[in-house]
Amino acid sequence: MKNPVLKLAALLFIILQTACGGKATTTSTGTSIILKGHYNGNNLYVKNPVGPDGLGFCVNEILINGNRTSDEIASEHIEIDLKASGVHEGNEITVEIRHYKGCEPKVLNPEVLN
């Protein structure tokens, strides 16, 4: 997301989603973040720090309902396009964000899986 207008829109979206509430179950295993909830039509946004060795980024794979996504993960900010993975609104969903040991990405809007 290099366009500043898109970054601002994403930030406003996250703020609005946070204010509206929602409940998703989030679990961390040390090398994975697992979110479970229901898809409501919105995408997830992830802050993806530089990897522990200073090269590349922390996230190494994203799975939606057990299937690997084609989302771009070699970036400081990741947008997980849930609709592109074939999930329909209202469906139960599990998102697993796998990352390297020694660093952890941050899901900015887990409440979109309510």
C-alpha positions as CSV (number, residue, x, y, z in Angstrom):
1,M,0.0,0.0,0.0
2,K,2.2,2.8,-1.3
3,N,-0.7,5.3,-2.0
4,P,-1.1,7.7,1.0
5,V,-4.8,8.0,0.3
6,L,-5.2,4.2,0.6
7,K,-3.2,4.2,3.8
8,L,-5.5,6.9,5.3
9,A,-8.6,5.0,4.2
10,A,-7.3,1.8,5.8
11,L,-6.6,3.6,9.0
12,L,-10.0,5.2,9.1
13,F,-11.6,1.8,8.4
14,I,-9.7,0.2,11.3
15,I,-10.7,3.0,13.7
16,L,-14.4,2.7,12.7
17,Q,-14.3,-1.1,13.0
18,T,-12.7,-0.8,16.5
19,A,-15.4,1.7,17.6
20,C,-18.2,-0.6,16.4
21,G,-16.9,-3.6,18.3
22,G,-17.0,-7.3,17.3
23,K,-15.6,-10.5,18.8
24,A,-13.1,-12.8,17.2
25,T,-11.1,-15.5,19.0
26,T,-7.4,-14.9,18.7
27,T,-4.8,-17.5,19.7
28,S,-1.0,-17.2,19.5
29,T,1.2,-20.4,19.4
30,G,4.6,-18.7,19.3
31,T,4.9,-19.1,15.5
32,S,1.3,-18.6,14.5
33,I,-1.6,-16.2,15.2
34,I,-4.9,-17.9,14.7
35,L,-8.1,-15.9,14.4
36,K,-11.6,-17.5,14.4
37,G,-14.9,-15.8,13.8
38,H,-17.4,-15.0,11.1
39,Y,-16.6,-13.2,7.8
40,N,-18.5,-9.9,7.6
41,G,-17.3,-8.6,4.2
42,N,-14.2,-6.8,5.5
43,N,-10.5,-7.6,5.0
44,L,-8.0,-8.1,7.8
45,Y,-5.0,-5.7,8.0
46,V,-1.6,-6.9,9.5
47,K,1.4,-4.9,10.5
48,N,4.3,-7.1,9.4
49,P,7.7,-6.2,11.0
50,V,11.1,-7.0,9.6
51,G,12.2,-10.6,10.3
52,P,14.4,-11.5,13.3
53,D,17.6,-11.7,11.1
54,G,17.0,-8.1,9.7
55,L,16.2,-9.5,6.3
56,G,12.7,-10.0,4.8
57,F,9.6,-9.8,6.9
58,C,8.1,-11.7,9.9
59,V,5.1,-13.4,8.2
60,N,6.0,-16.4,6.1
61,E,2.5,-17.8,5.2
62,I,-1.2,-17.0,5.6
63,L,-3.9,-19.7,5.6
64,I,-7.6,-19.2,5.4
65,N,-9.6,-22.2,6.4
66,G,-6.5,-24.3,5.9
67,N,-5.8,-23.0,2.4
68,R,-2.8,-20.8,1.5
69,T,-3.6,-17.3,0.3
70,S,-2.1,-15.5,-2.6
71,D,-1.9,-12.2,-0.6
72,E,1.4,-10.3,-0.8
73,I,3.3,-10.9,2.4
74,A,6.6,-9.3,1.6
75,S,5.5,-6.0,2.9
76,E,5.4,-3.9,6.1
77,H,1.6,-3.9,5.8
78,I,-0.5,-6.8,4.6
79,E,-4.1,-6.7,3.5
80,I,-5.7,-10.2,3.7
81,D,-8.4,-10.3,1.1
82,L,-10.8,-12.8,2.6
83,K,-13.4,-12.6,-0.3
84,A,-10.7,-13.6,-2.8
85,S,-10.3,-16.8,-0.9
86,G,-13.9,-17.9,-1.6
87,V,-15.3,-17.1,1.8
88,H,-18.9,-15.8,1.8
89,E,-20.3,-13.3,4.3
90,G,-21.6,-15.0,7.5
91,N,-19.4,-18.0,7.0
92,E,-17.2,-19.2,9.9
93,I,-13.6,-18.6,9.1
94,T,-10.2,-19.4,10.5
95,V,-7.2,-17.3,9.6
96,E,-3.7,-18.6,10.5
97,I,-0.8,-16.1,10.2
98,R,2.4,-18.1,10.3
99,H,5.5,-16.2,11.2
100,Y,9.2,-16.7,12.1
101,K,10.2,-17.3,15.7
102,G,11.5,-14.1,17.4
103,C,9.1,-11.7,15.8
104,E,5.3,-11.3,15.8
105,P,3.0,-9.5,13.4
106,K,0.1,-7.5,14.7
107,V,-3.4,-7.9,13.4
108,L,-4.8,-4.4,13.4
109,N,-8.5,-5.2,13.1
110,P,-9.3,-8.6,14.5
111,E,-12.8,-7.5,15.3
112,V,-13.8,-7.7,11.7
113,L,-14.2,-11.4,12.4
114,N,-17.2,-11.1,14.8
